[in-house]
Amino acid sequence: MNMVERFFRDITVYLRDGSFASVGELERSITTFMALRNAQPTRYVWNAKGEEILNKIQRAREALEAVQEK
């Protein structure tokens, strides 16, 4: 799961438990979530190697070409 997906998963879980009577309430809840999240930031450590990424891209291209040829 990439960082964007993780962020939206986390905020969805946070907001799902709430009930909002107005857009303003929802905005305040999102602002609170961001403040809590940013109070203790964590560093993302990239583990993938460039060669692995390029190989994955090549496999995806080959699969796409195979589908397009049919």
C-alpha positions as a Python dict, from the first residue, in 0.01 Angstrom:
ca = {
    (1, 'M'): (0, 0, 0),
    (2, 'N'): (150, 334, -94),
    (3, 'M'): (160, 640, 131),
    (4, 'V'): (-142, 808, -29),
    (5, 'E'): (-353, 496, 14),
    (6, 'R'): (-241, 464, 375),
    (7, 'F'): (-329, 827, 445),
    (8, 'F'): (-680, 792, 305),
    (9, 'R'): (-728, 462, 488),
    (10, 'D'): (-632, 628, 817),
    (11, 'I'): (-848, 936, 772),
    (12, 'T'): (-1142, 721, 660),
    (13, 'V'): (-1117, 509, 974),
    (14, 'Y'): (-1092, 825, 1186),
    (15, 'L'): (-1393, 991, 1023),
    (16, 'R'): (-1610, 680, 991),
    (17, 'D'): (-1681, 676, 1364),
    (18, 'G'): (-1815, 1031, 1356),
    (19, 'S'): (-2145, 1187, 1264),
    (20, 'F'): (-2136, 1538, 1125),
    (21, 'A'): (-2425, 1782, 1132),
    (22, 'S'): (-2251, 2027, 899),
    (23, 'V'): (-1962, 2068, 661),
    (24, 'G'): (-1795, 2286, 924),
    (25, 'E'): (-1800, 1998, 1173),
    (26, 'L'): (-1645, 1768, 915),
    (27, 'E'): (-1376, 2027, 838),
    (28, 'R'): (-1294, 2063, 1208),
    (29, 'S'): (-1268, 1687, 1243),
    (30, 'I'): (-1031, 1667, 944),
    (31, 'T'): (-823, 1953, 1087),
    (32, 'T'): (-804, 1772, 1422),
    (33, 'F'): (-697, 1451, 1248),
    (34, 'M'): (-421, 1637, 1062),
    (35, 'A'): (-301, 1808, 1382),
    (36, 'L'): (-284, 1474, 1566),
    (37, 'R'): (-109, 1306, 1275),
    (38, 'N'): (143, 1587, 1235),
    (39, 'A'): (216, 1606, 1610),
    (40, 'Q'): (416, 1284, 1585),
    (41, 'P'): (533, 1251, 1225),
    (42, 'T'): (700, 932, 1113),
    (43, 'R'): (959, 907, 842),
    (44, 'Y'): (888, 688, 544),
    (45, 'V'): (1185, 468, 458),
    (46, 'W'): (1194, 366, 93),
    (47, 'N'): (1286, -2, 68),
    (48, 'A'): (1240, -79, -300),
    (49, 'K'): (1546, -94, -520),
    (50, 'G'): (1546, 88, -851),
    (51, 'E'): (1612, -230, -1048),
    (52, 'E'): (1313, -405, -887),
    (53, 'I'): (1088, -113, -977),
    (54, 'L'): (1207, -108, -1338),
    (55, 'N'): (1156, -485, -1367),
    (56, 'K'): (802, -451, -1234),
    (57, 'I'): (729, -175, -1486),
    (58, 'Q'): (862, -393, -1768),
    (59, 'R'): (643, -687, -1662),
    (60, 'A'): (340, -456, -1649),
    (61, 'R'): (415, -324, -2000),
    (62, 'E'): (448, -676, -2136),
    (63, 'A'): (120, -780, -1976),
    (64, 'L'): (-56, -473, -2116),
    (65, 'E'): (83, -536, -2465),
    (66, 'A'): (-31, -899, -2448),
    (67, 'V'): (-385, -787, -2362),
    (68, 'Q'): (-387, -523, -2636),
    (69, 'E'): (-274, -776, -2900),
    (70, 'K'): (-576, -1001, -2836),
}
